[in-house]
Amino acid sequence: MEYSNAFVCLMGLGIVFFGLICLVALTTVMSLLCGRKQPAPAAPAAAVPAAPEVDRQALVAAVSAALAEELGTDVTGIRILSLKKL
């Protein structure tokens, strides 16, 4: 029996999508079975230590050196006016 190219293509796509749907169903069932039934007790909040002071001049020097290396220029040709934490 000779199968057409379209039939083979559609059967392949159908099998792949059926497999994907089975994977989604299995992961959903496993997450429901393995999920926690009771939440873990909350630990008391510890005091957060203050962040150490950042040496701004060293930070500007490091950023300048990285930019100069990336741009292929000398560090003296780069002037950073401000830094903003993202």
Secondary structure, DSSP 8 states (H G I E B T S, - for coil): ----HHHHHHHHHHHHHHHHHHHHHHHHHHHHHHS-SS-----------------HHHHHHHHHHHHHHHHTS-GGG---------
